[in-house]
Amino acid sequence: MRFLVMVKANKDSEAGVLPDETMLTEMGKFNDELVKAGVMLAGEGLHPSSKGVRIGYAGNKRTVRDGPFTETKELVAGFWVWQTKNKAEALEWAKRIPFRNGEEVEIRQVFEAEDFGAEFTPELRKQEERQRAAIEQNKQRSGK
Amino acid sequence: MKAADAIDAVWRIESARLIAGLARIVGDVGLAEDLAQDALVAALEQWPESGVPDNPGAWLMATAKHRAIDHLRRRKMQDTKHEHLGRELEERQVSPESDLVEAIDDQVGDDLLSLIFTACHPVLSTDARVALTLRLVGGLTTDEIARAFLVPKATIQQRIVRAKRTLAAARVPFEVPRGADLASRLESVLEVIYLIFNEGYSATAGADWVRPALCEDAVRLGRILAELAPEEAEVHGLVALMEIQASRIRARVGPGGAPILLLEQDRGRWDHLLIGRGLAALERAESLAGGYGPYALQAAIAACHARARNAEETDWPRIVALYDALAQLTPSPVIELNRAVALGMAFGPAAGLEVIDTIRSDPSLAGYHLLPSVRGDLLAKLGRFDEARAELAKAAALTQNARERELLIKKREAL
């Protein structure tokens, strides 16, 4: 199973303050543990939201809004992608992240192929569409 | 989340290190696992009341270590003839406990490697190696292993008990093999990991074509090994091969669980995160002395497919060259068969058929469904439909996988 582990933004991350050397060392050690355990698939830090942009969708209309965005707690400052046996294992790893200053982390499971029923595979969806089109054609042909 | 789940999770993360550290002290993986299990039982009794400690790994290690020391002392007193054990106690300064914990911490990497090599020791049957590796290194429960291999729990239990007994009886030393031994022992380890992967990737039996959880277990074991033995090119080769193959799992299964073969797969559904990891691992393998071993070569072939945006863009001549190299390194009729497929794609079906017909009567391929399956495909491309249908029917009768059989029958009917 895969999990997206999101580190929430705070005042510092939004101000573009980089972590101090102690934090970098500890985080490096933690990431090392993740790699050694075969758990870490990816991990990145993000620029502050002031460099970001938001796009809203309504019909054909696109509304573009430049950062920064204000609800700091809703923003993401960095993320990992982990592969673990289950959610409990992801949680146990997350507890070991060397944060101690009020940081917050959110764990979300990534959808896997088997989470969708067979009826949701694109192949089947396409097949259904074809069938529906054929039925429509038949209806038209028979004049109904 | 329930305390039991949290303890399970701690076990999964810590058990291999725990067992490995203990095995070095007591010199017996079976006993080490028992001691580690005792510590787990203690955790199950205490943690729901007291809460999970801040450093659960250290807690388990301290608890297990106490038991190990008790055990060694008891053995020493019971049997004074066991001088070497007594000596061991002195040499390793078991009594000052903090030293012991430090000694264990210092050697975690070596201990884990020793554990992997012991679990994959050639004195054990292949089945036993697989079960023991998943259990001791992968941290899987007997139940999980049984479910993954579709066998009763009791079978796996027996397999593990017997394996531990065999290791003890053969006095297999708990160590990383050195010198000339290392290469052949490493081969056994890689073989076990790839076997686990393949059982998940194209299940030899059962109703499902893939069992992704087993693939994940195998890739994870490979990644762990790659960090423990970073200088071994073939370890990275195997990791690369597994990452790239795993990248296709989503695309390999169609509606209703039917298999979709490589060239028909929707490449948009390939997992590009895993492809990137696979290509990086392949680069690591290529940069090391020793370069292309059999796993790295197979990974390089997989990489040709991964790099092609669509089936038509596949670099078949390069794949043929890689199969040529692979056939020289590890000649086998199965590799010839694959080489024939590549030749057919690169230089036309007649070229492929020519090679297939040289291995057709090879006794080791008798009963191998892919031989008639591939031959049938090539014949169909040459317009020899009657012969093709006969071959596909033969292949359908030979495969043990229900999904694959359906696919072959469908192919035959379409001709």
Contacts between the chains, C-beta under 8 A, distances in Angstrom:
chain1	res1	chain2	res2	distance
A	1	B	216	7.7
A	35	B	223	7.6
A	35	B	227	6.1
A	36	B	224	6.6
A	36	B	227	4.6
A	36	B	228	7.8
A	37	B	13	6.7
A	37	B	220	7.8
A	37	B	224	6.6
A	38	B	219	7.2
A	38	B	220	3.7
A	38	B	221	7.1
A	38	B	222	7.5
A	38	B	223	3.4
A	38	B	224	4.8
A	38	B	227	8.0
A	39	B	220	7.5
A	41	B	273	5.9
A	41	B	274	7.8
A	41	B	277	6.9
A	42	B	273	6.1
A	81	B	273	6.9
A	83	B	216	6.1
A	83	B	219	8.0
A	83	B	220	6.9
A	85	B	12	5.8
A	85	B	139	7.9
A	85	B	216	8.0
A	86	B	5	7.9
A	86	B	9	7.5
A	87	B	1	7.7
A	88	B	1	6.1
A	88	B	5	4.1
A	88	B	6	6.2
A	88	B	8	6.0
A	88	B	9	4.0
A	89	B	8	8.0
A	89	B	9	4.4
A	89	B	12	5.4
A	89	B	13	6.7
A	91	B	1	6.3
A	91	B	6	7.5
A	91	B	9	6.7
A	92	B	6	6.6
A	92	B	9	3.8
A	92	B	10	5.8
A	92	B	12	8.0
A	92	B	13	6.0
A	93	B	13	7.1
A	112	B	212	6.9
A	112	B	250	7.8
A	113	B	212	7.4
A	113	B	249	6.9
A	113	B	250	4.4
A	113	B	253	6.6
A	114	B	212	6.7
A	118	B	255	5.2
A	118	B	256	5.2
A	118	B	257	6.8
A	119	B	255	7.8
A	121	B	253	8.0
A	121	B	254	6.7
A	121	B	255	5.0
A	122	B	266	7.0
A	122	B	269	7.6
A	123	B	254	5.2
A	123	B	255	5.1
A	123	B	266	7.9
A	124	B	255	3.9
A	124	B	256	8.0
A	127	B	255	7.1
